[in-house]
Amino acid sequence: LGGNGARIRYIRSTLIPGQSRCLCLFEADHRNLVRTVNETAQFPFSSIDEAVELITP
């Protein structure tokens, strides 16, 4: 998947039991790469969205 030079890195997952959700955080060159990795792994997902990390002082 990374053979064309595109980069992707899994960072972490957060489970939200009350909503039956799992949020998986990736760092990738583009959104379609995250989609391809999840589809290849047959991991179900409802959306892929860009996130911005907020760092508190």
HTML snippet that shows the backbone in 3Dmol.js (N, CA, C, O; Angstrom):
<script src="https://3Dmol.org/build/3Dmol-min.js"></script>
<div id="view" style="width:600px;height:400px;position:relative"></div>
<script>
const pdb = `
ATOM      1  N   LEU A   1       0.812  -1.205   0.000  1.00  0.00           N
ATOM      2  CA  LEU A   1       0.000   0.000   0.000  1.00  0.00           C
ATOM      3  C   LEU A   1       0.846   1.256   0.000  1.00  0.00           C
ATOM      4  O   LEU A   1       0.450   2.274  -0.567  1.00  0.00           O
ATOM      5  N   GLY A   2       2.002   1.193   0.627  1.00  0.00           N
ATOM      6  CA  GLY A   2       2.867   2.362   0.664  1.00  0.00           C
ATOM      7  C   GLY A   2       3.910   2.344  -0.431  1.00  0.00           C
ATOM      8  O   GLY A   2       4.838   3.153  -0.407  1.00  0.00           O
ATOM      9  N   GLY A   3       3.783   1.442  -1.391  1.00  0.00           N
ATOM     10  CA  GLY A   3       4.785   1.294  -2.430  1.00  0.00           C
ATOM     11  C   GLY A   3       4.928   2.489  -3.354  1.00  0.00           C
ATOM     12  O   GLY A   3       5.972   2.649  -3.986  1.00  0.00           O
ATOM     13  N   ASN A   4       3.922   3.323  -3.451  1.00  0.00           N
ATOM     14  CA  ASN A   4       3.993   4.483  -4.336  1.00  0.00           C
ATOM     15  C   ASN A   4       4.570   5.708  -3.638  1.00  0.00           C
ATOM     16  O   ASN A   4       4.540   6.808  -4.189  1.00  0.00           O
ATOM     17  N   GLY A   5       5.095   5.523  -2.430  1.00  0.00           N
ATOM     18  CA  GLY A   5       5.697   6.634  -1.702  1.00  0.00           C
ATOM     19  C   GLY A   5       4.759   7.337  -0.747  1.00  0.00           C
ATOM     20  O   GLY A   5       5.201   8.171   0.044  1.00  0.00           O
ATOM     21  N   ALA A   6       3.464   7.020  -0.797  1.00  0.00           N
ATOM     22  CA  ALA A   6       2.509   7.633   0.132  1.00  0.00           C
ATOM     23  C   ALA A   6       2.744   7.068   1.529  1.00  0.00           C
ATOM     24  O   ALA A   6       3.076   5.894   1.691  1.00  0.00           O
ATOM     25  N   ARG A   7       2.566   7.916   2.527  1.00  0.00           N
ATOM     26  CA  ARG A   7       2.831   7.503   3.908  1.00  0.00           C
ATOM     27  C   ARG A   7       1.549   7.435   4.722  1.00  0.00           C
ATOM     28  O   ARG A   7       0.655   8.272   4.590  1.00  0.00           O
ATOM     29  N   ILE A   8       1.486   6.407   5.573  1.00  0.00           N
ATOM     30  CA  ILE A   8       0.383   6.270   6.518  1.00  0.00           C
ATOM     31  C   ILE A   8       0.942   5.668   7.799  1.00  0.00           C
ATOM     32  O   ILE A   8       1.811   4.796   7.769  1.00  0.00           O
ATOM     33  N   ARG A   9       0.420   6.157   8.934  1.00  0.00           N
ATOM     34  CA  ARG A   9       0.870   5.647  10.231  1.00  0.00           C
ATOM     35  C   ARG A   9      -0.328   5.584  11.163  1.00  0.00           C
ATOM     36  O   ARG A   9      -1.042   6.570  11.349  1.00  0.00           O
ATOM     37  N   TYR A  10      -0.539   4.403  11.750  1.00  0.00           N
ATOM     38  CA  TYR A  10      -1.585   4.241  12.759  1.00  0.00           C
ATOM     39  C   TYR A  10      -1.069   4.851  14.055  1.00  0.00           C
ATOM     40  O   TYR A  10       0.066   4.586  14.453  1.00  0.00           O
ATOM     41  N   ILE A  11      -1.889   5.668  14.722  1.00  0.00           N
ATOM     42  CA  ILE A  11      -1.467   6.318  15.957  1.00  0.00           C
ATOM     43  C   ILE A  11      -2.141   5.674  17.170  1.00  0.00           C
ATOM     44  O   ILE A  11      -1.454   5.221  18.086  1.00  0.00           O
ATOM     45  N   ARG A  12      -3.468   5.629  17.189  1.00  0.00           N
ATOM     46  CA  ARG A  12      -4.162   5.019  18.330  1.00  0.00           C
ATOM     47  C   ARG A  12      -5.656   4.886  18.023  1.00  0.00           C
ATOM     48  O   ARG A  12      -6.163   5.413  17.033  1.00  0.00           O
ATOM     49  N   SER A  13      -6.336   4.159  18.912  1.00  0.00           N
ATOM     50  CA  SER A  13      -7.791   4.030  18.849  1.00  0.00           C
ATOM     51  C   SER A  13      -8.377   4.411  20.197  1.00  0.00           C
ATOM     52  O   SER A  13      -7.756   4.202  21.239  1.00  0.00           O
ATOM     53  N   THR A  14      -9.578   4.973  20.166  1.00  0.00           N
ATOM     54  CA  THR A  14     -10.298   5.332  21.381  1.00  0.00           C
ATOM     55  C   THR A  14     -11.689   4.717  21.302  1.00  0.00           C
ATOM     56  O   THR A  14     -12.436   4.971  20.357  1.00  0.00           O
ATOM     57  N   LEU A  15     -12.030   3.909  22.295  1.00  0.00           N
ATOM     58  CA  LEU A  15     -13.339   3.272  22.351  1.00  0.00           C
ATOM     59  C   LEU A  15     -14.296   4.157  23.139  1.00  0.00           C
ATOM     60  O   LEU A  15     -13.966   4.638  24.223  1.00  0.00           O
ATOM     61  N   ILE A  16     -15.493   4.368  22.577  1.00  0.00           N
ATOM     62  CA  ILE A  16     -16.554   5.115  23.252  1.00  0.00           C
ATOM     63  C   ILE A  16     -17.705   4.125  23.457  1.00  0.00           C
ATOM     64  O   ILE A  16     -18.599   4.028  22.616  1.00  0.00           O
ATOM     65  N   PRO A  17     -17.680   3.390  24.577  1.00  0.00           N
ATOM     66  CA  PRO A  17     -18.655   2.315  24.777  1.00  0.00           C
ATOM     67  C   PRO A  17     -20.110   2.780  24.768  1.00  0.00           C
ATOM     68  O   PRO A  17     -20.975   2.079  24.243  1.00  0.00           O
ATOM     69  N   GLY A  18     -20.390   3.941  25.338  1.00  0.00           N
ATOM     70  CA  GLY A  18     -21.759   4.439  25.399  1.00  0.00           C
ATOM     71  C   GLY A  18     -22.375   4.703  24.035  1.00  0.00           C
ATOM     72  O   GLY A  18     -23.598   4.725  23.901  1.00  0.00           O
ATOM     73  N   GLN A  19     -21.545   4.901  23.027  1.00  0.00           N
ATOM     74  CA  GLN A  19     -22.023   5.149  21.666  1.00  0.00           C
ATOM     75  C   GLN A  19     -21.717   3.979  20.735  1.00  0.00           C
ATOM     76  O   GLN A  19     -22.005   4.042  19.540  1.00  0.00           O
ATOM     77  N   SER A  20     -21.133   2.915  21.281  1.00  0.00           N
ATOM     78  CA  SER A  20     -20.714   1.755  20.477  1.00  0.00           C
ATOM     79  C   SER A  20     -19.851   2.205  19.303  1.00  0.00           C
ATOM     80  O   SER A  20     -20.054   1.777  18.167  1.00  0.00           O
ATOM     81  N   ARG A  21     -18.879   3.080  19.595  1.00  0.00           N
ATOM     82  CA  ARG A  21     -17.989   3.625  18.568  1.00  0.00           C
ATOM     83  C   ARG A  21     -16.533   3.408  18.934  1.00  0.00           C
ATOM     84  O   ARG A  21     -16.158   3.328  20.103  1.00  0.00           O
ATOM     85  N   CYS A  22     -15.739   3.318  17.895  1.00  0.00           N
ATOM     86  CA  CYS A  22     -14.294   3.259  18.061  1.00  0.00           C
ATOM     87  C   CYS A  22     -13.699   4.282  17.092  1.00  0.00           C
ATOM     88  O   CYS A  22     -13.930   4.205  15.885  1.00  0.00           O
ATOM     89  N   LEU A  23     -12.940   5.232  17.615  1.00  0.00           N
ATOM     90  CA  LEU A  23     -12.293   6.250  16.793  1.00  0.00           C
ATOM     91  C   LEU A  23     -10.840   5.843  16.592  1.00  0.00           C
ATOM     92  O   LEU A  23     -10.105   5.659  17.563  1.00  0.00           O
ATOM     93  N   CYS A  24     -10.427   5.704  15.355  1.00  0.00           N
ATOM     94  CA  CYS A  24      -9.056   5.308  15.034  1.00  0.00           C
ATOM     95  C   CYS A  24      -8.343   6.500  14.412  1.00  0.00           C
ATOM     96  O   CYS A  24      -8.848   7.121  13.476  1.00  0.00           O
ATOM     97  N   LEU A  25      -7.176   6.809  14.936  1.00  0.00           N
ATOM     98  CA  LEU A  25      -6.419   7.967  14.489  1.00  0.00           C
ATOM     99  C   LEU A  25      -5.226   7.515  13.659  1.00  0.00           C
ATOM    100  O   LEU A  25      -4.411   6.707  14.107  1.00  0.00           O
ATOM    101  N   PHE A  26      -5.134   8.046  12.447  1.00  0.00           N
ATOM    102  CA  PHE A  26      -4.039   7.769  11.532  1.00  0.00           C
ATOM    103  C   PHE A  26      -3.385   9.084  11.135  1.00  0.00           C
ATOM    104  O   PHE A  26      -4.019  10.138  11.163  1.00  0.00           O
ATOM    105  N   GLU A  27      -2.134   9.013  10.773  1.00  0.00           N
ATOM    106  CA  GLU A  27      -1.449  10.127  10.124  1.00  0.00           C
ATOM    107  C   GLU A  27      -1.151   9.640   8.712  1.00  0.00           C
ATOM    108  O   GLU A  27      -0.481   8.623   8.531  1.00  0.00           O
ATOM    109  N   ALA A  28      -1.646  10.362   7.716  1.00  0.00           N
ATOM    110  CA  ALA A  28      -1.494   9.898   6.338  1.00  0.00           C
ATOM    111  C   ALA A  28      -1.359  11.078   5.384  1.00  0.00           C
ATOM    112  O   ALA A  28      -1.776  12.198   5.679  1.00  0.00           O
ATOM    113  N   ASP A  29      -0.764  10.789   4.235  1.00  0.00           N
ATOM    114  CA  ASP A  29      -0.609  11.822   3.214  1.00  0.00           C
ATOM    115  C   ASP A  29      -1.952  12.255   2.640  1.00  0.00           C
ATOM    116  O   ASP A  29      -2.119  13.409   2.248  1.00  0.00           O
ATOM    117  N   HIS A  30      -2.914  11.326   2.590  1.00  0.00           N
ATOM    118  CA  HIS A  30      -4.238  11.692   2.095  1.00  0.00           C
ATOM    119  C   HIS A  30      -5.290  10.723   2.622  1.00  0.00           C
ATOM    120  O   HIS A  30      -4.988   9.587   2.986  1.00  0.00           O
ATOM    121  N   ARG A  31      -6.506  11.189   2.654  1.00  0.00           N
ATOM    122  CA  ARG A  31      -7.649  10.463   3.204  1.00  0.00           C
ATOM    123  C   ARG A  31      -7.900   9.134   2.492  1.00  0.00           C
ATOM    124  O   ARG A  31      -8.252   8.144   3.134  1.00  0.00           O
ATOM    125  N   ASN A  32      -7.723   9.106   1.180  1.00  0.00           N
ATOM    126  CA  ASN A  32      -7.985   7.877   0.433  1.00  0.00           C
ATOM    127  C   ASN A  32      -7.077   6.735   0.852  1.00  0.00           C
ATOM    128  O   ASN A  32      -7.464   5.572   0.747  1.00  0.00           O
ATOM    129  N   LEU A  33      -5.884   7.040   1.322  1.00  0.00           N
ATOM    130  CA  LEU A  33      -4.975   6.005   1.798  1.00  0.00           C
ATOM    131  C   LEU A  33      -5.531   5.359   3.071  1.00  0.00           C
ATOM    132  O   LEU A  33      -5.438   4.143   3.238  1.00  0.00           O
ATOM    133  N   VAL A  34      -6.098   6.152   3.953  1.00  0.00           N
ATOM    134  CA  VAL A  34      -6.725   5.613   5.172  1.00  0.00           C
ATOM    135  C   VAL A  34      -7.905   4.729   4.783  1.00  0.00           C
ATOM    136  O   VAL A  34      -8.091   3.655   5.356  1.00  0.00           O
ATOM    137  N   ARG A  35      -8.694   5.166   3.825  1.00  0.00           N
ATOM    138  CA  ARG A  35      -9.830   4.374   3.344  1.00  0.00           C
ATOM    139  C   ARG A  35      -9.355   3.038   2.777  1.00  0.00           C
ATOM    140  O   ARG A  35      -9.925   1.993   3.093  1.00  0.00           O
ATOM    141  N   THR A  36      -8.327   3.066   1.951  1.00  0.00           N
ATOM    142  CA  THR A  36      -7.807   1.848   1.332  1.00  0.00           C
ATOM    143  C   THR A  36      -7.300   0.862   2.373  1.00  0.00           C
ATOM    144  O   THR A  36      -7.568  -0.336   2.278  1.00  0.00           O
ATOM    145  N   VAL A  37      -6.570   1.356   3.364  1.00  0.00           N
ATOM    146  CA  VAL A  37      -6.039   0.481   4.417  1.00  0.00           C
ATOM    147  C   VAL A  37      -7.180  -0.175   5.193  1.00  0.00           C
ATOM    148  O   VAL A  37      -7.135  -1.376   5.457  1.00  0.00           O
ATOM    149  N   ASN A  38      -8.197   0.596   5.557  1.00  0.00           N
ATOM    150  CA  ASN A  38      -9.320   0.037   6.309  1.00  0.00           C
ATOM    151  C   ASN A  38     -10.131  -0.945   5.471  1.00  0.00           C
ATOM    152  O   ASN A  38     -10.582  -1.964   5.992  1.00  0.00           O
ATOM    153  N   GLU A  39     -10.325  -0.663   4.191  1.00  0.00           N
ATOM    154  CA  GLU A  39     -11.044  -1.587   3.315  1.00  0.00           C
ATOM    155  C   GLU A  39     -10.255  -2.875   3.120  1.00  0.00           C
ATOM    156  O   GLU A  39     -10.836  -3.960   3.132  1.00  0.00           O
ATOM    157  N   THR A  40      -8.942  -2.772   2.941  1.00  0.00           N
ATOM    158  CA  THR A  40      -8.095  -3.954   2.769  1.00  0.00           C
ATOM    159  C   THR A  40      -8.136  -4.839   4.010  1.00  0.00           C
ATOM    160  O   THR A  40      -8.153  -6.065   3.905  1.00  0.00           O
ATOM    161  N   ALA A  41      -8.152  -4.208   5.194  1.00  0.00           N
ATOM    162  CA  ALA A  41      -8.207  -4.949   6.459  1.00  0.00           C
ATOM    163  C   ALA A  41      -9.628  -5.421   6.779  1.00  0.00           C
ATOM    164  O   ALA A  41      -9.840  -6.113   7.775  1.00  0.00           O
ATOM    165  N   GLN A  42     -10.598  -5.053   5.942  1.00  0.00           N
ATOM    166  CA  GLN A  42     -12.012  -5.364   6.145  1.00  0.00           C
ATOM    167  C   GLN A  42     -12.499  -4.855   7.502  1.00  0.00           C
ATOM    168  O   GLN A  42     -13.273  -5.517   8.193  1.00  0.00           O
ATOM    169  N   PHE A  43     -12.022  -3.653   7.863  1.00  0.00           N
ATOM    170  CA  PHE A  43     -12.431  -3.004   9.105  1.00  0.00           C
ATOM    171  C   PHE A  43     -13.574  -2.052   8.777  1.00  0.00           C
ATOM    172  O   PHE A  43     -13.380  -1.102   8.018  1.00  0.00           O
ATOM    173  N   PRO A  44     -14.760  -2.284   9.332  1.00  0.00           N
ATOM    174  CA  PRO A  44     -15.900  -1.430   8.996  1.00  0.00           C
ATOM    175  C   PRO A  44     -15.721  -0.006   9.528  1.00  0.00           C
ATOM    176  O   PRO A  44     -15.185   0.204  10.616  1.00  0.00           O
ATOM    177  N   PHE A  45     -16.179   0.955   8.744  1.00  0.00           N
ATOM    178  CA  PHE A  45     -16.112   2.357   9.164  1.00  0.00           C
ATOM    179  C   PHE A  45     -17.287   3.105   8.563  1.00  0.00           C
ATOM    180  O   PHE A  45     -17.829   2.715   7.530  1.00  0.00           O
ATOM    181  N   SER A  46     -17.671   4.187   9.226  1.00  0.00           N
ATOM    182  CA  SER A  46     -18.789   4.979   8.711  1.00  0.00           C
ATOM    183  C   SER A  46     -18.313   6.268   8.060  1.00  0.00           C
ATOM    184  O   SER A  46     -19.004   6.820   7.203  1.00  0.00           O
ATOM    185  N   SER A  47     -17.137   6.757   8.456  1.00  0.00           N
ATOM    186  CA  SER A  47     -16.617   7.971   7.830  1.00  0.00           C
ATOM    187  C   SER A  47     -15.124   8.098   8.093  1.00  0.00           C
ATOM    188  O   SER A  47     -14.576   7.496   9.016  1.00  0.00           O
ATOM    189  N   ILE A  48     -14.492   8.894   7.258  1.00  0.00           N
ATOM    190  CA  ILE A  48     -13.081   9.242   7.423  1.00  0.00           C
ATOM    191  C   ILE A  48     -13.009  10.754   7.317  1.00  0.00           C
ATOM    192  O   ILE A  48     -13.346  11.336   6.286  1.00  0.00           O
ATOM    193  N   ASP A  49     -12.567  11.379   8.396  1.00  0.00           N
ATOM    194  CA  ASP A  49     -12.542  12.835   8.450  1.00  0.00           C
ATOM    195  C   ASP A  49     -11.184  13.332   8.895  1.00  0.00           C
ATOM    196  O   ASP A  49     -10.463  12.647   9.621  1.00  0.00           O
ATOM    197  N   GLU A  50     -10.843  14.522   8.454  1.00  0.00           N
ATOM    198  CA  GLU A  50      -9.606  15.155   8.887  1.00  0.00           C
ATOM    199  C   GLU A  50      -9.792  15.681  10.306  1.00  0.00           C
ATOM    200  O   GLU A  50     -10.852  16.203  10.652  1.00  0.00           O
ATOM    201  N   ALA A  51      -8.761  15.540  11.111  1.00  0.00           N
ATOM    202  CA  ALA A  51      -8.791  16.038  12.489  1.00  0.00           C
ATOM    203  C   ALA A  51      -7.597  16.947  12.719  1.00  0.00           C
ATOM    204  O   ALA A  51      -6.550  16.800  12.087  1.00  0.00           O
ATOM    205  N   VAL A  52      -7.772  17.882  13.631  1.00  0.00           N
ATOM    206  CA  VAL A  52      -6.697  18.797  14.002  1.00  0.00           C
ATOM    207  C   VAL A  52      -6.426  18.600  15.485  1.00  0.00           C
ATOM    208  O   VAL A  52      -7.336  18.708  16.307  1.00  0.00           O
ATOM    209  N   GLU A  53      -5.182  18.312  15.824  1.00  0.00           N
ATOM    210  CA  GLU A  53      -4.817  18.105  17.219  1.00  0.00           C
ATOM    211  C   GLU A  53      -4.644  19.448  17.908  1.00  0.00           C
ATOM    212  O   GLU A  53      -3.924  20.320  17.422  1.00  0.00           O
ATOM    213  N   LEU A  54      -5.310  19.604  19.043  1.00  0.00           N
ATOM    214  CA  LEU A  54      -5.198  20.819  19.838  1.00  0.00           C
ATOM    215  C   LEU A  54      -4.280  20.527  21.012  1.00  0.00           C
ATOM    216  O   LEU A  54      -4.540  19.616  21.798  1.00  0.00           O
ATOM    217  N   ILE A  55      -3.229  21.282  21.129  1.00  0.00           N
ATOM    218  CA  ILE A  55      -2.263  21.082  22.201  1.00  0.00           C
ATOM    219  C   ILE A  55      -2.464  22.177  23.233  1.00  0.00           C
ATOM    220  O   ILE A  55      -2.444  23.364  22.906  1.00  0.00           O
ATOM    221  N   THR A  56      -2.658  21.773  24.476  1.00  0.00           N
ATOM    222  CA  THR A  56      -2.833  22.755  25.545  1.00  0.00           C
ATOM    223  C   THR A  56      -1.493  23.045  26.207  1.00  0.00           C
ATOM    224  O   THR A  56      -0.665  22.148  26.365  1.00  0.00           O
ATOM    225  N   PRO A  57      -1.283  24.303  26.594  1.00  0.00           N
ATOM    226  CA  PRO A  57       0.010  24.656  27.210  1.00  0.00           C
ATOM    227  C   PRO A  57       0.173  24.061  28.599  1.00  0.00           C
ATOM    228  O   PRO A  57       1.202  24.267  29.242  1.00  0.00           O
TER     229      PRO A  57
END
`;
const viewer = $3Dmol.createViewer("view");
viewer.addModel(pdb, "pdb");
viewer.setStyle({}, {cartoon: {color: "spectrum"}});
viewer.zoomTo();
viewer.render();
</script>
